[in-house]
Amino acid sequence: MLTGLHVVFIGGDARQLEVIQKFYEMDATITLVGFDQLENKFAGVKKERLSEQLLSTADVILLPPIGTDDKGNINSVFSGEDLQLSEKYFKSLAKHCSIYTGIAKPYLKEMCRKHQIKFVELLARDDVAIFNSIPTAEGAVMLAIKNTDITIHSSNCIVLGMGRTGITLARVLQGLGANVQVGVRRGEQFARSFEMNLKPFYSKDLVNHVSEVDLLFNTIPSMIITAEVIANMPNRTVIIDLASKPGGTDFRFAEKRGVKAMLAPGLPGIVAPKTAGQIIANCVSEIVMEDYQIWRNAK
């Protein structure tokens, strides 16, 4: 239980509701910021506006999966007001306060470093990323089905990147009967792909492997699907770029060439917000519980 721990939630989407529920069940003291348009179903949970006084009492701050943009703005689908975590708020935080988010962009990292605030990037953890790869893969398949007139079965698919998302996606496509090639960068990834009965190639040679591709999925957050690559693929190809913005695709040239290409980061929160929220909730509650024991002993 987290009795006596003050947790402040600042912004978020439907995923954050699962995290709130988890901390509510663990008896934390909860304050919601940026949830003014949400019906409050949690007895004893307060809604307040963002203020230095409020944050000075926080032991834990939970931000959305994409914490802030490069100016400190926070997305909140349940608020009619803009939220900005400017530097004055970091100054007001107690030294023991910790910030949890999915991904911390440079602004948030710099503010935490400057004011010596501990922050945790949940999506950088292997356990969260692997769990999260499941709704990501399902969402990618959903987009593929919606945007093609062929079955996944027997289609020619390429997955770029054999990280946590790439492995799950390649396995799902393979299970649906697709012919799956995977673009890898390192020898151990090549070997693992071969062991999985996939068809590996080195991503630097991508241009030589796209002449018959139906579906091209990218998980690499750097420019890899270049104009040269797009020029060598059929017009029927659909590109689904799962990398974080701005993705790894030359979208301008794809449009000029008549190739359908879409940037689709954050699929878990779109296709399965409840599951994605539960993944975050389970992970962050475990970490906070560990820190809570230290915090309580220190008091």
C-alpha positions as CSV (number, residue, x, y, z in Angstrom):
1,M,0.0,0.0,0.0
2,L,1.1,3.6,-0.6
3,T,-0.8,5.2,2.3
4,G,0.5,8.8,2.8
5,L,2.2,9.1,-0.5
6,H,1.0,12.2,-2.5
7,V,0.9,11.4,-6.2
8,V,0.1,14.2,-8.7
9,F,-1.1,13.2,-12.2
10,I,-0.6,15.9,-14.8
11,G,-2.4,15.4,-18.1
12,G,-2.7,12.3,-20.2
13,D,-5.2,10.2,-22.2
14,A,-7.3,7.1,-21.5
15,R,-4.2,5.1,-20.6
16,Q,-3.7,7.3,-17.6
17,L,-7.1,6.3,-16.2
18,E,-5.7,2.8,-15.6
19,V,-2.7,4.2,-13.7
20,I,-5.0,6.4,-11.6
21,Q,-7.1,3.4,-10.8
22,K,-4.0,1.4,-9.7
23,F,-2.8,4.1,-7.3
24,Y,-6.3,4.6,-6.0
25,E,-6.5,0.9,-5.1
26,M,-3.1,1.2,-3.4
27,D,-4.4,4.0,-1.1
28,A,-2.1,6.8,-2.4
29,T,-3.3,10.4,-1.9
30,I,-4.1,11.5,-5.5
31,T,-4.4,14.9,-7.1
32,L,-5.4,15.3,-10.8
33,V,-4.3,18.2,-12.9
34,G,-5.7,18.5,-16.4
35,F,-8.7,16.2,-15.8
36,D,-11.4,18.9,-15.4
37,Q,-13.6,17.4,-18.1
38,L,-13.4,13.9,-16.7
39,E,-16.2,12.6,-14.4
40,N,-14.6,11.9,-11.1
41,K,-15.4,8.3,-10.1
42,F,-12.7,8.1,-7.4
43,A,-13.9,9.1,-3.9
44,G,-11.4,11.4,-2.2
45,V,-9.4,12.2,-5.3
46,K,-9.0,15.9,-5.8
47,K,-8.8,17.9,-9.0
48,E,-6.7,21.1,-8.9
49,R,-5.1,23.5,-11.3
50,L,-1.3,23.4,-11.9
51,S,0.4,25.5,-9.2
52,E,3.8,25.7,-7.5
53,Q,2.1,25.2,-4.1
54,L,0.5,21.9,-5.2
55,L,3.7,20.5,-6.7
56,S,5.7,21.5,-3.6
57,T,3.6,18.8,-1.7
58,A,4.1,16.1,-4.4
59,D,6.1,12.9,-3.6
60,V,5.5,11.5,-7.1
61,I,4.5,13.2,-10.4
62,L,3.1,11.1,-13.2
63,L,3.2,12.6,-16.7
64,P,1.6,11.1,-19.8
65,P,3.5,8.5,-21.9
66,I,4.9,11.4,-24.0
67,G,5.8,13.6,-21.1
68,T,6.3,17.1,-22.5
69,D,7.2,18.7,-25.8
70,D,10.3,20.7,-26.2
71,K,8.7,23.7,-24.6
72,G,7.2,21.9,-21.6
73,N,3.7,21.6,-22.9
74,I,1.7,18.6,-21.8
75,N,-1.1,16.9,-23.7
76,S,-4.3,16.3,-21.8
77,V,-7.4,15.1,-23.6
78,F,-9.5,15.6,-20.5
79,S,-8.8,19.3,-20.2
80,G,-10.0,22.4,-21.9
81,E,-6.9,24.3,-20.8
82,D,-3.3,24.2,-22.0
83,L,-0.8,22.7,-19.6
84,Q,2.8,23.8,-19.5
85,L,5.4,22.6,-17.0
86,S,7.6,25.6,-17.0
87,E,10.8,25.9,-15.0
88,K,9.2,27.6,-12.0
89,Y,7.4,24.3,-11.3
90,F,10.6,22.3,-11.3
91,K,12.0,24.8,-8.8
92,S,9.1,24.1,-6.4
93,L,9.5,20.4,-6.3
94,A,10.8,18.7,-3.1
95,K,14.2,17.1,-3.6
96,H,12.8,13.6,-2.9
97,C,10.1,14.0,-5.6
98,S,10.3,11.7,-8.6
99,I,8.9,12.2,-12.1
100,Y,7.6,9.2,-14.1
101,T,6.8,9.4,-17.8
102,G,6.9,7.2,-20.8
103,I,9.5,9.0,-22.9
104,A,11.4,12.1,-21.7
105,K,12.2,14.6,-24.4
106,P,15.3,16.9,-24.1
107,Y,13.4,19.7,-22.3
108,L,12.2,17.4,-19.5
109,K,15.6,15.8,-19.2
110,E,17.3,19.1,-18.9
111,M,14.9,20.5,-16.3
112,C,15.3,17.4,-14.2
113,R,19.0,17.4,-14.5
114,K,19.3,21.1,-13.7
115,H,17.1,20.9,-10.6
116,Q,18.4,17.4,-9.5
117,I,15.0,15.7,-9.8
118,K,14.9,12.0,-10.4
119,F,13.0,10.9,-13.5
120,V,12.1,7.5,-14.9
121,E,11.4,6.8,-18.5
122,L,9.1,3.8,-18.4
123,L,9.2,3.0,-22.1
124,A,13.0,2.7,-22.0
125,R,12.6,-0.3,-19.7
126,D,12.7,-3.7,-21.4
127,D,9.7,-5.1,-19.6
128,V,7.4,-2.2,-20.5
129,A,8.6,-2.0,-24.1
130,I,8.2,-5.7,-24.6
131,F,4.7,-5.7,-23.2
132,N,3.9,-2.6,-25.2
133,S,5.0,-4.3,-28.4
134,I,1.9,-6.5,-28.3
135,P,-0.7,-3.8,-28.8
136,T,1.8,-2.0,-31.2
137,A,2.0,-5.1,-33.4
138,E,-1.8,-5.6,-33.3
139,G,-2.3,-2.0,-34.2
140,A,0.1,-2.3,-37.1
141,V,-1.7,-5.3,-38.5
142,M,-5.0,-3.4,-38.1
143,L,-3.7,-0.5,-40.2
144,A,-2.3,-3.0,-42.8
145,I,-5.7,-4.7,-43.1
146,K,-7.6,-1.3,-43.4
147,N,-5.2,0.1,-46.0
148,T,-4.8,-2.9,-48.4
149,D,-7.1,-5.0,-50.6
150,I,-5.1,-8.2,-50.0
151,T,-4.8,-10.7,-47.1
152,I,-1.8,-10.6,-44.7
153,H,-1.5,-14.3,-45.5
154,S,0.8,-14.9,-48.4
155,S,1.7,-11.2,-48.6
156,N,5.3,-10.0,-48.9
157,C,6.2,-8.1,-45.7
158,I,9.3,-6.4,-44.6
159,V,10.0,-5.4,-41.0
160,L,12.8,-3.0,-40.4
161,G,14.5,-3.3,-37.1
162,M,14.7,-6.3,-34.8
163,G,14.3,-4.6,-31.5
164,R,11.5,-5.3,-29.0
165,T,8.7,-4.1,-31.3
166,G,10.2,-5.5,-34.5
167,I,10.6,-9.1,-33.1
168,T,7.0,-9.1,-31.9
169,L,5.6,-7.7,-35.1
170,A,7.6,-10.1,-37.3
171,R,6.4,-13.1,-35.3
172,V,2.7,-11.9,-35.5
173,L,3.0,-11.5,-39.3
174,Q,4.7,-14.8,-39.6
175,G,1.9,-16.4,-37.6
176,L,-0.7,-14.9,-40.0
177,G,1.1,-16.7,-42.9
178,A,3.0,-13.7,-44.4
179,N,6.3,-14.0,-46.2
180,V,8.4,-12.0,-43.8
181,Q,11.8,-10.4,-44.4
182,V,13.5,-8.5,-41.7
183,G,16.1,-5.7,-42.1
184,V,18.8,-5.9,-39.4
185,R,21.9,-4.0,-38.5
186,R,24.0,-6.5,-36.5
187,G,25.1,-10.0,-36.9
188,E,23.4,-11.3,-33.8
189,Q,20.1,-9.9,-35.1
190,F,20.7,-11.7,-38.4
191,A,21.3,-14.9,-36.5
192,R,18.2,-14.6,-34.3
193,S,16.0,-13.8,-37.4
194,F,17.4,-16.9,-39.2
195,E,16.7,-19.0,-36.1
196,M,13.0,-17.7,-36.1
197,N,12.7,-18.9,-39.7
198,L,12.4,-15.4,-41.0
199,K,14.4,-14.0,-44.0
200,P,17.0,-11.6,-42.7
201,F,19.0,-9.1,-44.7
202,Y,21.2,-6.1,-43.7
203,S,19.2,-2.9,-43.7
204,K,21.9,-1.0,-45.6
205,D,20.9,-3.2,-48.6
206,L,17.2,-2.4,-48.3
207,V,16.9,-0.9,-51.8
208,N,17.7,-4.4,-53.2
209,H,14.8,-6.1,-51.3
210,V,11.7,-4.0,-52.0
211,S,10.9,-4.8,-55.6
212,E,8.0,-7.1,-54.6
213,V,7.1,-5.8,-51.2
214,D,3.4,-5.4,-50.3
215,L,3.7,-4.1,-46.7
216,L,6.8,-2.3,-45.3
217,F,6.8,-1.8,-41.5
218,N,9.5,0.4,-40.0
219,T,10.6,0.6,-36.4
220,I,13.9,2.4,-36.9
221,P,13.8,6.1,-35.8
222,S,16.1,7.4,-38.5
223,M,15.8,8.0,-42.3
224,I,16.0,4.6,-43.8
225,I,13.1,4.5,-46.3
226,T,14.7,7.0,-48.6
227,A,13.6,8.3,-52.0
228,E,15.9,5.7,-53.7
229,V,14.2,2.9,-51.7
230,I,10.7,4.1,-52.5
231,A,11.5,4.5,-56.2
232,N,12.3,0.8,-56.3
233,M,9.1,-0.5,-54.7
234,P,5.8,-1.1,-56.4
235,N,3.1,1.6,-56.2
236,R,0.9,-0.9,-54.4
237,T,3.2,-1.0,-51.4
238,V,1.9,0.4,-48.1
239,I,4.4,1.8,-45.7
240,I,3.5,1.8,-42.0
241,D,6.1,3.7,-40.0
242,L,6.0,2.9,-36.3
243,A,9.1,4.9,-35.3
244,S,8.7,8.0,-33.2
245,K,8.3,11.3,-35.0
246,P,9.4,12.3,-37.6
247,G,9.8,8.6,-38.5
248,G,12.2,7.0,-40.9
249,T,10.4,7.5,-44.2
250,D,10.7,10.2,-46.9
251,F,6.9,10.9,-46.8
252,R,7.2,13.7,-49.3
253,F,8.6,11.5,-52.0
254,A,6.3,8.6,-51.1
255,E,3.3,10.9,-51.8
256,K,4.9,12.2,-55.0
257,R,5.5,8.6,-56.1
258,G,1.9,7.5,-55.2
259,V,3.0,5.1,-52.5
260,K,0.7,5.1,-49.4
261,A,2.8,5.9,-46.3
262,M,1.7,6.6,-42.8
263,L,3.4,7.6,-39.6
264,A,1.8,5.7,-36.7
265,P,3.6,6.1,-33.4
266,G,1.8,5.6,-30.1
267,L,-0.5,2.8,-31.4
268,P,-1.0,1.2,-28.0
269,G,-2.8,4.3,-26.7
270,I,-5.0,4.3,-29.8
271,V,-5.9,0.7,-30.4
272,A,-5.8,-0.7,-26.8
273,P,-5.7,2.2,-24.3
274,K,-6.9,0.0,-21.4
275,T,-4.3,-2.7,-21.9
276,A,-1.6,-0.1,-22.6
277,G,-2.6,1.7,-19.4
278,Q,-2.5,-1.4,-17.4
279,I,1.0,-2.2,-18.6
280,I,2.2,1.3,-17.5
281,A,0.2,1.0,-14.2
282,N,1.7,-2.3,-13.2
283,C,5.3,-1.2,-13.9
284,V,5.2,2.2,-12.4
285,S,3.4,1.0,-9.2
286,E,6.2,-1.6,-8.7
287,I,8.9,1.1,-9.0
288,V,7.1,3.6,-6.8
289,M,6.5,0.9,-4.2
290,E,10.2,0.2,-4.0
291,D,10.9,3.9,-3.7
292,Y,8.2,4.3,-1.1
293,Q,9.8,1.9,1.2
294,I,13.0,4.0,1.1
295,W,10.9,7.2,1.5
296,R,9.0,5.9,4.5
297,N,12.2,4.7,6.2
298,A,13.8,8.1,5.7
299,K,10.8,9.8,7.4
